[in-house]
Amino acid sequence: MSQQALIAAAAAAVLGSALPAVSYADVAFNVGAVTDYRYRGISQTRVKPALQGGIDYSSGGFYLGTWASTIKWIKDAGGDADVEIDVYGGYKGSLTKEVSYDLGVLTYVYPSNDLSPKADTTEIYGALTYGPATLKYSHAVTNLFGFADSKNSYYLDLSAGFDLGGGLMLTPHVGYQKVKNVSGFSYTDYSLTISKDFNGLVPSLAIVGTDNDNYIGPNNKNLGKAGVVLGVKYNF
């Protein structure tokens, strides 16, 4: 597995990233579980465990994939969906020997979510990678996750992956989510993840949090509060 793929796999195993590692084999699968599905620092599962999995197809620089996770936040918001399904596609290439890029589109689908506005969200994204560091910008071309009048929200994040040897990876991350026209719900998130690849089996541990106290779940639980997330993922 390439260094970039290892970086993505380490982050996705813990953060529930909607962009799992894209293998440069024709087809790749992944399944896993986490003690809390954190997406951009916010718990999607009421700080409870989630089951996850995905499939990726690639040909040269082109890739397509889908990924899914169990969730709780739609029902907590009065809707009727208990799963998130992400569908994405794009192209990866190189600008120079040192700099690579990734351009694509991603749609988050919450079947029969019954929220108004709908929770379904589509973003276009672009990323540049230099050495161990990746800078990525994601732009919402629809309303963002059910927020009214939130089209053109964006997310900017910087992450890095340090190969410590023997399959051990250290992945720091910081990001900023701008929720347009919705006061009080923009925030900064952060995480630090360590993982180890045992021939495709990747256990991980992460510290994840945000600087926002406005994402509140049942029983006044702060869904963006700093916490520890354990995960395990198998790539095959």
C-alpha positions as CSV (number, residue, x, y, z in Angstrom):
1,M,0.0,0.0,0.0
2,S,1.3,3.5,-0.9
3,Q,2.1,6.1,1.8
4,Q,-0.9,8.2,0.7
5,A,-3.2,5.2,0.9
6,L,-1.8,4.4,4.4
7,I,-2.5,8.0,5.5
8,A,-6.0,7.9,4.3
9,A,-6.7,4.4,5.8
10,A,-5.4,5.6,9.2
11,A,-7.7,8.6,9.2
12,A,-10.7,6.9,7.8
13,A,-10.5,4.0,10.3
14,V,-11.1,6.4,13.2
15,L,-12.8,9.5,11.9
16,G,-15.4,7.7,9.8
17,S,-14.1,9.7,6.9
18,A,-16.4,9.8,4.0
19,L,-13.4,9.2,1.7
20,P,-11.9,5.8,2.5
21,A,-8.6,4.9,1.1
22,V,-8.7,4.3,-2.6
23,S,-6.7,1.3,-3.5
24,Y,-4.9,1.3,-6.9
25,A,-6.0,-2.3,-7.4
26,D,-9.1,-2.6,-9.5
27,V,-11.5,-3.2,-6.6
28,A,-10.9,-2.9,-2.8
29,F,-13.2,-3.5,0.1
30,N,-13.1,-2.4,3.8
31,V,-15.2,-3.1,6.8
32,G,-14.8,-1.8,10.4
33,A,-16.2,-0.5,13.6
34,V,-15.5,2.5,15.8
35,T,-16.5,3.3,19.4
36,D,-17.9,6.7,18.1
37,Y,-18.4,7.8,14.5
38,R,-16.8,11.3,14.5
39,Y,-17.2,13.3,11.3
40,R,-15.3,16.5,11.1
41,G,-15.1,16.2,14.9
42,I,-18.9,15.9,15.6
43,S,-20.3,12.6,16.8
44,Q,-22.8,11.2,14.3
45,T,-23.8,8.4,16.7
46,R,-24.6,10.1,20.0
47,V,-21.0,9.2,21.2
48,K,-21.9,5.5,20.7
49,P,-20.3,2.8,18.4
50,A,-20.9,2.4,14.7
51,L,-20.4,-0.2,12.0
52,Q,-18.8,0.9,8.7
53,G,-17.7,-0.4,5.4
54,G,-17.1,0.5,1.8
55,I,-16.0,-0.6,-1.7
56,D,-13.7,1.3,-4.1
57,Y,-13.0,0.9,-7.9
58,S,-10.0,2.5,-9.6
59,S,-8.6,2.6,-13.1
60,G,-5.4,4.7,-13.5
61,G,-6.1,8.0,-11.7
62,F,-9.9,7.6,-11.9
63,Y,-11.8,6.2,-9.0
64,L,-15.4,5.5,-7.8
65,G,-16.6,4.3,-4.5
66,T,-19.2,4.1,-1.9
67,W,-19.0,3.9,1.9
68,A,-21.6,3.5,4.7
69,S,-22.0,3.9,8.4
70,T,-24.6,3.5,11.0
71,I,-25.7,6.8,12.5
72,K,-28.1,8.2,15.1
73,W,-28.2,12.0,14.5
74,I,-31.0,11.9,11.9
75,K,-33.4,10.3,14.3
76,D,-32.3,12.6,17.1
77,A,-33.2,15.5,14.8
78,G,-36.7,14.1,14.2
79,G,-36.0,12.2,10.9
80,D,-36.1,8.6,10.1
81,A,-32.7,7.4,8.8
82,D,-30.2,5.2,10.7
83,V,-27.6,4.9,8.0
84,E,-25.4,7.2,6.0
85,I,-24.3,6.2,2.5
86,D,-21.6,8.2,0.7
87,V,-21.0,8.0,-3.1
88,Y,-18.0,9.6,-4.6
89,G,-15.8,9.8,-7.6
90,G,-12.8,11.7,-8.9
91,Y,-9.3,11.7,-10.4
92,K,-5.9,11.6,-8.7
93,G,-2.7,12.7,-10.5
94,S,0.6,14.4,-10.1
95,L,1.6,18.0,-10.8
96,T,5.3,17.3,-10.1
97,K,7.4,14.5,-8.6
98,E,6.7,16.1,-5.2
99,V,3.1,17.3,-5.5
100,S,0.0,15.3,-6.2
101,Y,-3.6,16.3,-6.5
102,D,-7.1,14.8,-6.0
103,L,-10.3,16.3,-7.5
104,G,-13.8,14.9,-7.1
105,V,-17.4,15.0,-6.0
106,L,-19.0,13.4,-3.0
107,T,-22.7,13.0,-2.1
108,Y,-23.9,12.1,1.4
109,V,-27.2,10.2,1.3
110,Y,-29.5,9.6,4.2
111,P,-32.3,7.3,2.9
112,S,-35.8,8.5,3.8
113,N,-34.4,11.0,6.3
114,D,-37.7,13.0,6.2
115,L,-36.0,16.2,7.4
116,S,-36.7,19.6,5.9
117,P,-34.4,20.8,4.5
118,K,-33.2,17.4,3.5
119,A,-30.0,16.1,5.1
120,D,-28.6,14.8,1.8
121,T,-25.5,16.9,0.8
122,T,-23.2,17.2,-2.2
123,E,-19.7,18.6,-2.1
124,I,-17.0,19.1,-4.6
125,Y,-13.5,18.9,-3.4
126,G,-9.8,19.4,-4.3
127,A,-6.7,18.4,-2.4
128,L,-2.9,18.9,-2.8
129,T,-0.4,16.6,-1.2
130,Y,3.3,17.4,-0.6
131,G,5.4,14.9,1.3
132,P,3.4,13.7,4.3
133,A,1.0,16.7,4.3
134,T,-2.4,17.1,2.5
135,L,-4.4,20.3,2.2
136,K,-8.0,19.8,1.2
137,Y,-11.0,22.1,0.4
138,S,-14.6,20.8,0.2
139,H,-17.4,23.1,-1.1
140,A,-21.1,22.3,-0.6
141,V,-23.2,22.8,-3.7
142,T,-26.4,22.1,-1.8
143,N,-27.6,22.8,1.7
144,L,-25.2,21.3,4.3
145,F,-26.6,18.4,6.3
146,G,-30.0,19.8,6.8
147,F,-29.1,23.4,7.7
148,A,-31.4,25.8,5.9
149,D,-29.9,28.4,3.5
150,S,-26.4,26.8,4.0
151,K,-25.4,26.3,0.3
152,N,-21.8,27.3,-0.3
153,S,-20.6,26.2,3.1
154,Y,-17.1,24.8,3.0
155,Y,-14.6,22.7,4.9
156,L,-10.8,23.3,4.9
157,D,-8.5,20.8,6.5
158,L,-4.8,20.0,6.8
159,S,-3.6,16.5,7.7
160,A,-0.3,14.6,7.6
161,G,0.7,11.0,7.9
162,F,4.0,10.0,9.4
163,D,5.1,6.4,8.8
164,L,6.8,5.3,12.0
165,G,7.8,2.0,10.5
166,G,6.5,-1.5,10.9
167,G,3.0,-0.5,9.7
168,L,2.7,2.1,12.5
169,M,1.2,5.5,11.4
170,L,0.8,8.8,13.2
171,T,-1.9,11.1,11.7
172,P,-2.4,14.6,13.0
173,H,-5.3,16.7,11.6
174,V,-6.9,20.1,11.9
175,G,-9.9,21.5,10.0
176,Y,-12.4,24.4,9.8
177,Q,-16.1,23.9,9.0
178,K,-17.9,27.0,7.8
179,V,-21.7,26.7,8.0
180,K,-22.9,29.6,5.8
181,N,-25.7,31.8,7.2
182,V,-26.2,29.6,10.3
183,S,-24.8,31.5,13.3
184,G,-23.0,29.6,15.9
185,F,-22.4,26.3,14.1
186,S,-19.1,27.0,12.4
187,Y,-16.1,25.5,14.2
188,T,-12.6,24.1,14.2
189,D,-11.9,20.4,14.7
190,Y,-8.8,18.5,15.5
191,S,-7.6,14.9,15.9
192,L,-4.4,12.9,16.5
193,T,-4.6,9.3,15.4
194,I,-2.2,6.4,15.8
195,S,-2.8,3.1,13.9
196,K,-1.0,0.0,13.0
197,D,-1.5,-2.2,9.9
198,F,-1.3,-5.9,10.6
199,N,-1.5,-7.2,7.0
200,G,-4.8,-5.4,6.3
201,L,-6.2,-5.4,9.8
202,V,-5.8,-1.8,11.2
203,P,-6.6,-1.0,14.8
204,S,-6.5,2.6,15.8
205,L,-6.7,5.1,18.6
206,A,-7.6,8.8,18.2
207,I,-8.1,11.9,20.3
208,V,-10.8,13.9,18.5
209,G,-12.6,17.2,19.4
210,T,-13.9,20.6,18.4
211,D,-14.1,24.2,19.8
212,N,-17.9,24.3,19.5
213,D,-20.4,23.6,22.2
214,N,-23.6,24.1,20.1
215,Y,-23.9,20.6,18.7
216,I,-26.0,19.1,21.4
217,G,-27.6,15.6,21.4
218,P,-30.1,13.9,23.7
219,N,-29.6,14.4,27.4
220,N,-27.6,17.6,26.6
221,K,-24.7,15.6,25.4
222,N,-22.0,17.8,23.7
223,L,-21.4,16.0,20.4
224,G,-18.2,17.9,19.7
225,K,-16.5,17.5,23.1
226,A,-13.0,16.1,23.0
227,G,-12.9,12.3,23.4
228,V,-11.0,9.1,22.7
229,V,-12.1,7.0,19.8
230,L,-11.0,3.4,19.2
231,G,-11.4,1.7,15.9
232,V,-10.6,-1.4,13.9
233,K,-10.7,-1.8,10.1
234,Y,-10.0,-4.6,7.7
235,N,-8.9,-3.8,4.1
236,F,-9.1,-6.5,1.5
